Structure formats: structure tokens, C-alpha cells
Amino acid sequence: MIRFGFDLGANHIRLISKEDGLVFDEPCMVALDRKNRVIAIGNEAKDMKGMDESIRVISPLGQKEIDFDALNLLMEQLCYQFNVFRVFQKTELIVSYPTSFTDEQCEDLKQNLLEFGAYRVYMDQEIWMAAIGANLDLFLPVSSCILNIGYSNCDIALFSSGKMQKKSNSSISGKSINYLIGKWVRQEYGLIISDHMKEKINKGIATALMDSYPKQMHVQGMDVHYHQIKVITINSNQLVNLIQSIIQQWANWIEQFVNGCTPVQKEDIISRGIICCGGVMKLPGIAQTLRQRLPYPFYITDDPEQTVSQGIYILLSRME
């Protein structure tokens, strides 16, 4: 039996093999020609953006409306590229999907994978995979709480006795940071910057903590008044208040979630803490700030960006 797993994220798509672990981890993008044929995927597709009018570069999960046609083409190409389906052998797939997917969309995606050649397809929300990847014992009678904040998702859930007892999601996610960075740069400097530059600032110098020696970055954009390319220099300390305001929104949302739990569940969270994962958790100072604002311990997984993929790999290893 061949076993693979897909970790579907708006920012990255990952393919995990039972034999080799993580085999693909690149931007969730696909480049198509005018006949909707796949030209490139991942980093190669991203590099083609804006190069040729005859090439459409699509981010299937990075838009307001999910482009399932493009997503299916991207997944089909990955299956072909990594020889997921083989003659005379059956393939089982595990798919981790964002909470924004509806039941109908999940079923359509599952049927497409079965049509591609899968023998069986198991699908579940990424918060489940995150809990497994964090090595939580979900079958304990006590409550385990996990927080997963990625580029487009922001979920918190409570597990005990093998079930998800409670779940909530917030509209504030990693892309919200990018949006506010772009808005701040425009207000402060009259500069319109690209999505790529927003992401570069986010990953390069964004922090929740003041620093005696702040990081600096040159930022290029279009001057709103003179319509010319302009370069400015900003530093990480200038972004602290912006990041702190977003963390405060997360803190309010987490507090509301915990206050909605039963007294026993709340006591478990206070004593056992909240396990945190997702790419946003790599932001310097986020866990420290949450600890200052809420009376619960916060623990970040060893590799927050890969926790969901690690959960898929654990399941692939245990499947029989």
C-alpha cells in the first residue's frame, strides 16, 4: 500500500510520504497556459507571476473564493510529479484542509482524488492534524487546548477523550498582519507596496518586542503623490505597536473561547496550558505577549510551521 498526505494551506502546499516524509513544501501556486494546461507549480509558478500575459499564475486558496479547478490541477500535477499513483498498487491519501472548506467542497475534493486514482481518501480539518503533530494525547479524559495560526487560518480547539469538545476560529490571521503593514506604510510614508514586499517585511523584521538594536529594512514602493518608485527605510521597533494591536485581538478572542468552557475544562487549560503552532507563531515575542495578557501558559511546538505536516506523517506511519 502506498500512502501520501496533503497539507493544504493558502500560503504553502505540502506533500508528505510515509516512506520519505516531507517531499514537497512550496507556495500553493499553479501556472496555467491559455488552454488551462499546467506549466509550473510551487516556486517555479510564483516566479512566473507577471512575466507573460499568456500565463495565469493562480493561488487557489489565497483568494476570497477558493479556486477548486486550479487546486485540483495543482494536486493532480503533484500526484504525477511524485508518482503517487502506481500500476498494480493501491494508494491511500490523508488530506488536511482549512476550516474555511464546506462539507460539500470537501466531498468534491475527495471525489476528484478518487477519480485521479486514489484507493481511499481520509480528510480532516488541519486543527486535528495540528493536535496530533503536537504529540498531544487526545484520548486523555483531561482537556488539551491547541491554537493554530497560519497565513489564512486562525483556529483554537479543545480535545478530550478522543473528541473535539469545542472549537472557534478568528478572521484575524497571518495575512491580516500583511494587510495592516501595507496600510501603515501607506499612511506613514505615502507608499503603495506589493504583496511580496508586505510578506518580506512581515517575515524579515516584524516583532512584538522593542529592541535596543532594531532590525532595518529598505522598502520599495510606488509614491501615491508623484507616482514614482521610491525607497524608504523602516525598522522593527516601528512595527511593534501594530503587531501588539493584532495580538490583543487574538488575546480577546482566546479569552472569550476559554470563558465559554466549563469550569473543569477551564481549570485544565489553566494547569496544562495552550499549545501553539502555525507559521505566525514564529513571530518574535508573540507567545511572551500572550502570556503577559492572559493567565494561561502558552507553549510553542518545536517547529510550528510544520506541526500540521508532522501530524499527517504520524497518521501515515500508524495506518494499517
C-alpha positions in Angstrom: 0.0 0.0 0.0 1.3 3.5 -0.9 0.5 6.3 1.5 0.7 10.0 1.0 -0.7 13.1 2.7 -1.6 16.6 1.6 -1.3 19.6 3.8 -3.4 22.3 2.1 -2.5 25.8 3.1 -3.2 29.2 1.5 0.4 30.1 1.6 2.1 26.7 1.1 1.0 23.2 -0.1 2.9 20.3 1.3 3.1 16.6 0.2 4.1 14.0 2.8 5.2 10.5 2.0 5.1 7.6 4.6 8.5 6.5 3.3 10.3 9.8 2.8 8.5 12.3 5.0 8.1 15.8 3.6 8.8 15.7 -0.2 7.2 19.0 -1.3 6.9 22.3 0.5 6.4 25.2 -1.8 4.0 28.1 -2.4 0.4 27.0 -3.1 0.5 28.3 -6.7 0.0 26.9 -10.2 0.8 28.5 -13.5 -1.6 27.7 -16.4 -1.5 28.5 -20.1 -4.5 29.7 -22.1 -5.7 26.1 -22.5 -5.6 25.6 -18.8 -2.6 23.2 -19.0 -0.2 23.2 -16.1 3.1 24.9 -16.9 4.6 25.0 -13.4 3.7 24.7 -9.7 5.2 26.0 -6.4 8.2 28.3 -6.5 8.5 27.9 -10.3 5.0 29.1 -10.7 5.5 32.0 -8.3 8.5 33.2 -10.3 6.3 33.4 -13.4 3.9 35.8 -11.9 3.6 38.9 -14.2 6.1 37.6 -16.7 3.8 36.8 -19.6 0.2 37.7 -20.3 -0.5 34.3 -21.8 0.3 32.7 -18.4 -2.1 32.8 -15.4 -0.5 32.2 -12.0 -3.2 31.2 -9.5 -3.1 30.9 -5.8 -6.1 28.6 -5.3 -6.6 29.1 -1.6 -5.2 32.6 -1.4 -8.3 34.3 -2.8 -11.7 35.2 -1.3 -13.3 32.5 -3.3 -11.4 29.1 -3.4 -10.5 28.2 -7.0 -11.1 24.4 -6.8 -10.4 23.9 -10.5 -6.9 25.3 -10.1 -6.5 23.4 -6.8 -7.4 20.1 -8.5 -4.9 20.8 -11.3 -2.2 21.6 -8.8 -2.8 18.4 -6.7 -3.0 16.3 -9.9 0.3 17.7 -11.0 1.9 16.9 -7.6 0.5 13.3 -7.8 2.0 12.9 -11.2 5.3 14.5 -10.3 5.9 12.3 -7.2 4.4 9.1 -8.7 1.7 9.0 -6.1 -0.4 6.5 -8.1 1.3 3.4 -9.4 0.3 0.4 -11.5 -0.9 -2.6 -9.5 -0.6 -0.8 -6.2 -3.2 0.9 -4.1 -2.8 4.5 -2.8 -4.3 5.9 0.4 -4.3 9.6 1.0 -4.7 11.8 4.0 -5.8 15.4 3.3 -5.6 18.2 5.9 -7.8 21.1 4.8 -8.5 24.7 6.2 -11.6 25.3 8.2 -13.0 27.5 5.5 -13.9 24.4 3.4 -17.5 23.4 3.5 -18.6 19.8 3.7 -19.7 19.9 0.1 -16.3 21.3 -1.1 -14.5 18.6 0.9 -16.6 15.9 -0.7 -16.0 17.3 -4.2 -12.2 17.3 -3.5 -12.4 13.8 -2.2 -14.2 12.6 -5.3 -11.7 14.2 -7.6 -8.8 12.5 -5.7 -10.6 9.1 -6.1 -11.0 9.8 -9.8 -7.3 10.6 -10.0 -6.6 7.1 -8.8 -6.7 7.0 -5.0 -8.0 3.9 -3.3 -9.1 5.6 -0.2 -9.1 9.3 0.9 -9.3 10.4 4.5 -9.9 14.1 5.1 -10.0 16.2 8.3 -9.5 19.8 9.4 -5.9 20.9 10.0 -6.6 21.7 13.7 -6.9 17.9 14.2 -3.6 17.3 12.4 -2.0 20.1 14.4 -3.1 18.4 17.7 -1.7 15.1 16.5 1.5 16.8 15.3 2.0 18.5 18.7 2.1 15.0 20.2 -0.9 15.6 22.4 -2.6 12.5 23.9 -6.1 13.3 22.7 -7.7 10.3 24.4 -6.9 11.5 27.9 -10.0 12.4 30.0 -8.5 15.8 30.7 -8.7 18.7 28.2 -5.9 19.6 25.8 -6.1 23.0 24.1 -4.4 23.8 20.8 -4.0 27.1 19.0 -3.1 27.1 15.3 -2.5 30.5 13.5 -1.4 30.3 9.9 -1.4 32.6 6.9 -5.1 32.4 6.3 -6.4 30.4 9.2 -6.8 31.1 12.9 -8.3 28.2 15.0 -8.4 27.1 18.6 -9.9 23.8 19.8 -10.3 21.8 22.9 -9.8 18.0 22.9 -10.5 15.2 25.4 -11.5 11.6 25.4 -10.7 11.3 21.7 -13.1 14.0 20.6 -13.1 17.7 19.7 -15.1 19.2 22.5 -15.1 22.8 21.4 -13.7 24.9 18.5 -13.6 28.5 17.4 -12.0 30.4 14.5 -11.0 34.1 14.1 -10.9 36.2 10.9 -7.6 37.7 12.1 -4.7 35.6 10.6 -1.2 35.9 9.2 -2.5 37.7 6.1 -4.1 40.3 8.4 -0.6 41.3 9.5 0.4 41.8 5.9 -2.6 43.9 5.2 -2.0 46.2 8.2 1.7 46.6 7.3 0.7 47.8 3.9 -1.9 50.1 5.3 0.6 51.5 7.8 3.4 52.1 5.2 0.8 54.0 3.0 -0.3 56.2 5.9 3.1 56.9 7.3 5.1 57.3 4.1 2.6 57.7 1.2 3.9 54.5 -0.3 2.0 51.6 -2.0 3.9 48.4 -1.7 3.4 45.0 -3.3 2.1 41.8 -1.5 5.6 40.4 -1.9 7.1 43.4 0.0 4.4 43.1 2.7 5.3 39.5 3.2 9.1 40.3 3.2 8.5 42.9 5.9 6.4 40.5 8.0 9.0 37.7 7.8 12.0 39.9 8.0 11.5 42.5 10.7 8.0 42.2 12.2 8.2 41.7 16.0 6.1 42.2 19.1 9.1 43.3 21.2 11.1 46.5 21.3 14.8 46.1 20.7 17.8 48.2 21.6 19.2 47.4 18.2 16.2 47.2 15.9 16.5 45.5 12.5 16.2 47.7 9.5 14.8 47.1 6.0 14.8 49.0 2.8 11.2 49.1 1.4 10.4 49.9 -2.2 7.0 51.0 -3.5 5.1 53.5 -5.6 4.7 57.0 -4.2 1.0 57.8 -4.1 1.5 61.5 -4.9 4.2 61.5 -7.6 3.6 58.0 -9.0 7.3 57.2 -8.9 9.3 54.3 -7.5 10.5 55.3 -4.0 12.7 53.6 -1.4 12.3 54.1 2.3 14.0 52.6 5.4 11.9 51.3 8.3 12.9 49.4 11.5 11.4 46.7 13.6 10.5 48.9 16.5 8.2 50.9 14.3 6.0 47.8 13.8 5.7 46.8 17.5 2.5 48.7 18.2 1.0 47.4 15.1 1.8 43.8 16.0 0.8 44.3 19.6 -2.7 45.5 18.4 -3.2 42.3 16.5 -2.0 40.1 19.4 -4.5 42.0 21.6 -7.3 40.9 19.3 -6.1 37.3 19.5 -5.9 37.6 23.3 -9.5 38.8 23.5 -10.7 36.0 21.2 -8.8 33.3 23.2 -10.2 34.7 26.5 -13.7 34.6 25.1 -13.1 31.0 24.0 -11.8 29.9 27.4 -14.6 31.7 29.3 -17.1 29.7 27.2 -15.6 26.4 28.5 -17.0 24.5 31.5 -15.2 25.2 34.9 -13.4 21.8 34.7 -12.2 22.5 31.1 -11.1 26.0 32.1 -9.1 24.5 35.1 -7.4 22.1 32.7 -6.4 24.9 30.4 -5.0 26.9 33.3 -3.0 24.0 34.6 -1.9 22.4 31.3 -1.7 25.5 29.1 -2.3 26.2 25.4 -0.2 24.5 22.7 0.6 26.9 19.9 1.5 26.2 16.3 1.2 27.6 12.8 3.6 29.9 10.8 2.6 33.0 12.7 4.0 31.5 15.9 7.5 32.2 14.5 6.8 35.9 15.0 9.2 37.1 17.8 7.6 37.8 21.1 4.1 36.5 20.3 4.0 33.8 23.0 5.6 36.1 25.5 3.0 38.8 24.8 0.1 36.4 25.1 1.4 35.2 28.5 1.5 38.7 29.7 -2.1 39.4 28.7 -3.7 36.1 29.7 -3.5 33.9 32.8 -2.7 30.7 30.9 0.7 29.2 29.9 1.5 29.2 26.2 3.8 26.7 24.7 5.0 26.8 21.1 5.7 23.5 19.3 9.3 22.7 18.2 8.5 23.5 14.5 5.3 25.5 14.5 5.2 25.9 10.7 5.4 22.1 10.2 3.2 20.8 13.0 0.3 20.0 10.8 2.5 18.1 8.3 4.1 16.3 11.2 0.6 15.2 12.3 -0.1 13.9 8.8 3.2 12.0 8.9 2.3 10.4 12.3 -1.0 9.2 10.9 0.6 7.8 7.8 3.1 5.9 9.9 0.4 4.4 12.0 -2.1 3.5 9.3 -2.6 -0.2 8.7 
